[in-house]
Amino acid sequence: MLSVAQSHRCGAFLFLLFLLLCTSCGEEKREKHEPQHYQTTVVSRKDMELERQFSARLTGRQIVEVRPQVSGCITSILTDEGEAVRKGQTLFIIDQVPFRAALEVAVAARKTAEARLATAKMNYENEARLLKENVVSSFSVENMQNAMFEAEAAVAQAKAQEINARNNLSYTEVKSPVSGVASMIPWHVGSLVSSSISEPLVTVADDSEIYVYFSISENQALDLIAQYGSIEDFIRKAPPVGLRLNNGQDYDQQGHVSAVSGTVDAQTGAVTLRATFPNSRRLLHHGGSATVIVPLHRKQSIVIPQEATYELQNRMFVYRVIDGKTKATPIVVFPLNNGSEYIVEQGLNEGDTIIAEGAGLLREGIEVKEKVKSKN
């Protein structure tokens, strides 16, 4: 049997347990029946500015491999690696001695041919005069005429050889065909070079403008055609594009899409585009890489905050507020976003009220006391 003290302690314990149960039930009822305050927002439409990013490679507007047109040893290198060069500037000189000698021989041969032609003309004219006086036969005149024609041909041949010799001499001064920046130079004074060398003397990149090549999918190309009407209209009307350098900095000048490939790569299914960027300060370099930023304008789209969504089994949901309670609603969003908002393509209508934040912590059927989220 329990003592009196034990009975008192047991009764006090049961009384406290009863009070706790009553308090808990009261709180559960209040939680169950009292609506909670949640941030809500009314779905509306607005214009959105998005961007697509594409890996890109950079090339100069003109890339020219400078190669010799004659054989010989390099006697002078008149430019430095990485130096800016002008169109027509002499970069290398190849040993000129044998080519000067060949030119002198050609000049002498041309003068000899011209002298023989003068003699042949004089002989022909003299024979023609004697024919009028019936001193010589017409056969003799024709022979003299043929000799004159041969002399004329010899002069023409000598002149051609002289031109060729002059050209060869001029080719000993290797000039830059374009203005740009010189590459590294793998050759040295004394190196024997010819037109068949495996490496060019130098490569000159005209980088006053830079071509930026990037690829988009065939579907994206079809979307552009559908949006602008044709590739030509896209090139003409497309907004300027940006460039993000490998160090994470944005290039301070915008470019424009200047060409679109007319074919689809059979292996990758991609279409290549070319954007042109000014490069007056030579911050962009041939052979580099960067990221092209292509803006995308979406007009009057249904836009919601990302905090208003949650994912379940690879599907995205929001909570609409219907008759004061939460209702889970699946939605389909546009693949691109600005980092804080989604464009909703299916599942919501303008004027719907949704929970604006913390959707992942809620459940369906919760009573909601709306607290409309302010729009900045």
Helices and strands as residue ranges (DSSP letters): H 4-33, E 36-42, E 44-66, E 72-77, E 84-85, E 90-94, H 97-132, H 138-171, E 173-175, E 180-182, E 192-193, E 202-217, H 218-228, H 231-237, E 242-244, E 256-260, E 270-278, E 289-305, G 306-308, E 309-312, E 315-322, E 325-333, E 341-346, E 353-355, G 359-361, E 368-372
